[in-house]
Amino acid sequence: MTEFTTLNFERLDAFARITLNRPDAANGMNMAMGRELRAVAAQCKNDSDIRAVIITGAGKMFSAGGDLKAFAAYGDEIGAAILELANHLHAAIEDFSGLKAPVITAINGMAAGAGFSLAVCSDIALCAASAKFTMAYTAAGLSPDGGASYFLPRLIGLRLTQELMLCNRRLSAEEALQYGLVTRVIDDEHLQEEALSLARQLANGPTRAFGAVKQLLRDSHDNNLHHQLADEAESISRLSTSHDGQEGIQAFLEKRKAVYKGQ
């Protein structure tokens, strides 16, 4: 298995856990982390045996975002370096978003800048009660990346997104829950346990159906009603002939628990 220097990648039964692992640098994203996130996202995409993914951070922070100290060291090449890093991060986020497998973020502390973006791009976002969120980009004279301008308006609406990006308002975990940025707030000491339990549950589920849900929800923002209804009809019809669709129907008729294989 590939060795990584800025993150840990673990295979646990039928799911994977990715841990951002630069705790002494607030899990800040440097070029190495960008490349490695891209590599693990592609690995998850290409491995059909991975049926759920957890993304979390080592230490007290999820991620403070881009490593500005590392950026500054590029001198006159800073623009090209940030473009390269953003492209790595964006390829990773596209792969995570496109997975059939559900992606869970376990947000263990501050999520700022690109860390905020990564934290909320998941299908299910669990956060510790002590977690905090801030966009932070414009505080450094920069604009958002990591899909923030795509995901945030869809999750919480334009007005609150404008405030978060222009004023860098800091949100508590409870405020993030209230506004719809996260799925659940968990006591700090139980966050990882809850994420593992949820990943096991989802990894034993109908992965192709989960992927279809993700696809339908992505497309719903661009489709009109007619096209969305057509997509729903095609999707449910196709899934009914799949292994897991047949198993789910049969298990319902036989009043037993379905055994899904992700097929």
N, C-alpha and C positions, 0 to 999 in steps of 0.2 A: 504494500500500500504506500502511496506517496506520503513523504514526510513534509510537514508544514512547519514554518517558523513563527507565524503570527496568529495561527488558530489551531484548534484541535478538531479532528474529524473522526467521529466514532460510529461504528456500525453496532447497533443494539437490536438484536432480533431482526424484525422487518422494518426498522426505521433507523434514521441517522440523526446524530446530534452534532451541530457545528458550534463551537465555542470560540468567540473572539478572544484572543489570548495575548494581549499586550497590557496587562493590568497596570504596570508601572507607567504607562503612557495613556492611561484612561481608555484603553482599547481604541486609541485613535487610529484612523485609517491612513497608512502610508502606502507606497507603491507595492510593497511586498504583500500587504494584506489585500489590496485590490486584486492583484494577480491570483492570490490564493483563494479568495472568495469566488472569483470567476471559475477557477479550476474545480472547486468542490460543488458549485452549482451545476456545472456541466456533468460532473460525476453523478450527481443525484438524478439529473435529467436522463442520463444514458443507462442507468441501472434500474431496471423494472422491479427488482426485488426490494428497492427502497420505497416504502408505501406511506411514509410520513417523515417529516423533517422538523427538527427543533433548531432554532437559532437563539443563542444566548451569549452572555459575556462572562469572562472570568473576573473575579474580584468584586469590587463594590459598584462598578459602572457597567451598563450595557455597552455604550460607546459614546465618547464625547465628540464624535464626528471626525472630520478631516484633521490630520496631524499638521497644524500650521507651522510648527517648528521645522518639520521635515520639508514642507513646501518651500519655506523661506530659503532653505539651503540650496535650492535650485537656481537662485539668483535670477539672471535674465531669462532663464529657461523655465521659469515658474509656470507660465501660461501653457506651454507644451506639456509639462509634467502633470498639471492638474487635468488637462484634457485627457491624457492617457489614463490617469487614475479614474476619472469619471467614466471613461469608456469601459474599463474593467468592471467597476461597480455596476454600471447599467446593464452590462451583459449578464452579470450574476442575477440582478433583480428580474430581468426578463425571463431568465431560466426558472427562477423560483416561482414567478407568477404563472409560467406556462406548465409547470409540473401537474400531472394528474394527482400526485400525492399531495395531501394538505400540508401546508407549512405553518408551523407554530412559532411565534416569537415569545420567549420567556424574558421579559424586560426587567433586569435586576439592578435597578438604580437609574442614574441619569442617562437619558437618550437625547443627545444634542446634535444639531446639524445633520450630517449623513447618517449618524446613529439613529436619530429620530426617523429619518426617511426609511432606513432599513427596518426599524422596529414596527412600522405600521404597514409595510407592504405585504404582510403575511395574511393567511386566511383566518387565523385565530391568534389574537394578541393577548397574552396573559402578562400582567405586570405586577411587580411587588408593590406593596402598600407604600413603600418609601420611594418609589420611582418618581422621577421628574422629567418633564419634556420641555425642550425649547428649540426653536429653529436655529437661532444664533447666526445665521449666514450674514444678514445685513449688518450685524454688529461688527463684523470684520470687513465690511465693504464688499461683500460677495452676494451672489444669488443662489437659490437652492439647486440641489442636484439630487440624485438618488430616487427620482420619481416623485418627490414631494409635491410638485405642482400638478401632478396627475392624481395621486392618491388622496391627498388631503381634501381638495374640494369635493371629491366624491364621498368621502367619509363624513365630513363635518360641515360642508357648505362653503361658499365663497367668502362670506363676510368674516367668519372666524379665521379662515385660512389667511385672509389679508392681514388681520390683526397679528396672528402668530408670526407671519413672515416679515411684516413691516415694523412691528413694535417689539418683537422677540419676547413676547409674554411667556412666562414660565408657568406650565400647568402641573398641578399635583396629579397623583394617580387617580384620585376621586374625580377631579375635574376632567381628566382624560376619559374616564368611564362615562361621565355625565354627557360629554360631547360626542361620544361614539368613536373615539380614537382607539380604544381597547375593548376587548371582549369581557374580561373579568379582572378584578383586583384580588390578589391573593396575599395572605400574610407572608412576609419575607421568608420565614423559615420553611414554608411549604411550597414555594414557587416551583422549584425544580422537580419536586415530587409530583406536583399537579401536572406539570408539563410532560413528564415521563408517562404518567398514567393516561393522559389524553392521547399522547402519541401511540401508545400500545393499542388503545381503543380504535383509533383511526386506522392504524396499520393492519388491523384485522377486518377492516370494512371493505366495501365495494369500491376499489380505487378508481376504476373507470367511471363509475357514477359520480364520484367526487370530482374527477377531472371535468366531467360534463357540466356539473354545477358551476365550477370555476369559469369555464368557457362561456356559459350562458350569461353569467353575471358580468363578465368583462364586456361581452357584446351588447348587453342591454343598454349601455350608455350611448351607443352609436346607432342602434337599430330603431326603426319605427315599430309600432305594435304589430303590423302585419308580418314583418320579417322576423321579429322575435317569436311570435307564435309559430311560424314555420320552422324556426330553429328548434323550438321546444318539441314540436311534433316529430321532427327527424331524430332528435336525440333520444327521446324516450322509446321510440320505435327501434332504433339501433341497439339500445341497451337491453331491450327485452329479449333479444336473440343472443346476447352474450352469455358466457358461462355464469357470471355472478347474477345477471338478471334472471336467468332460468332458476338458479339456486334460490334466489330471494323469493321468487313467486312460489316455488315448490315448498320452501320452508314455511311460508305463510299458510299455505293450504294444509300442510301437515302439522301446523301449530308447534313448530320446533324452531330452535335458533339456527339461523343461516350460517353456513361456513363459507366465507368468501375467500377467493384466491387472487383477487386483483386482476381477474381476466374477463 
